[in-house]
Amino acid sequence: MKVTANKIDLKDLLSKDPKVKYGCAKNLLSLAKDNPAELYPKFDYFVELLDSENKILRWIAIDIIGSLSKVDKRCYQKES
């Protein structure tokens, strides 16, 4: 089954159940790597995770943001 942003509930990343939380993280990491443009609209959510007390969630956010940077047009706009 192909993972898509529509099939991932970001609330699962905050689940108390480790299987749910890290299963969601695995799917998000895969999607960010394979199709970052699909996940890019959620960029700000992952930036917010950088303030999480959970180190693993911060690491996941860093990895995902790195993948999403491939499609971030704001970084590449030149000033006139």
C-alpha positions as CSV (number, residue, x, y, z in Angstrom):
1,M,0.0,0.0,0.0
2,K,1.4,3.4,-1.0
3,V,1.5,5.9,1.8
4,T,-0.2,9.3,1.1
5,A,-0.6,12.4,3.2
6,N,-4.4,11.8,3.2
7,K,-4.0,8.4,4.8
8,I,-1.8,9.7,7.7
9,D,-3.4,11.3,10.8
10,L,-0.8,13.7,12.3
11,K,-2.5,13.3,15.7
12,D,-1.1,9.7,15.7
13,L,2.4,11.2,16.0
14,L,1.4,12.4,19.5
15,S,-0.3,9.1,20.5
16,K,0.6,7.5,23.9
17,D,0.7,4.1,22.2
18,P,4.3,3.7,20.9
19,K,3.2,1.4,18.1
20,V,0.8,4.1,16.7
21,K,3.3,6.9,17.3
22,Y,6.3,5.3,15.7
23,G,4.3,3.6,13.0
24,C,3.0,7.1,12.0
25,A,6.6,8.5,12.2
26,K,7.8,5.7,9.9
27,N,5.1,6.5,7.3
28,L,5.8,10.2,7.5
29,L,9.6,9.7,7.0
30,S,8.9,7.4,4.0
31,L,6.5,9.9,2.5
32,A,8.8,12.9,3.1
33,K,11.6,11.0,1.3
34,D,9.6,9.6,-1.6
35,N,7.2,12.5,-2.2
36,P,8.1,15.6,-0.2
37,A,5.7,17.8,-2.2
38,E,2.7,15.9,-0.9
39,L,3.7,16.5,2.7
40,Y,5.1,20.1,2.3
41,P,1.8,21.8,3.2
42,K,2.3,20.5,6.7
43,F,5.7,22.1,7.0
44,D,4.8,24.3,9.9
45,Y,3.5,21.4,11.9
46,F,7.0,19.8,11.7
47,V,8.7,23.1,12.7
48,E,6.5,23.1,15.8
49,L,7.7,19.6,16.7
50,L,11.2,21.0,17.0
51,D,10.0,22.4,20.4
52,S,8.8,19.0,21.6
53,E,10.2,17.6,24.9
54,N,10.3,14.2,23.1
55,K,13.8,13.9,21.6
56,I,12.7,11.3,19.1
57,L,9.9,13.5,17.8
58,R,12.4,16.3,17.4
59,W,14.7,14.0,15.4
60,I,11.9,12.9,13.2
61,A,10.9,16.5,12.6
62,I,14.5,17.4,11.6
63,D,14.6,14.5,9.2
64,I,11.2,15.4,7.6
65,I,12.1,19.1,7.4
66,G,15.3,18.1,5.6
67,S,13.4,16.1,3.1
68,L,10.8,18.9,2.6
69,S,13.5,21.4,1.9
70,K,13.9,19.8,-1.5
71,V,10.6,21.3,-2.6
72,D,10.7,24.6,-0.6
73,K,10.5,27.3,-3.2
74,R,10.8,30.1,-0.5
75,C,14.5,29.2,0.1
76,Y,15.4,29.6,-3.6
77,Q,13.7,32.9,-4.3
78,K,16.3,35.6,-5.2
79,E,15.8,39.1,-4.1
80,S,15.5,41.7,-6.8
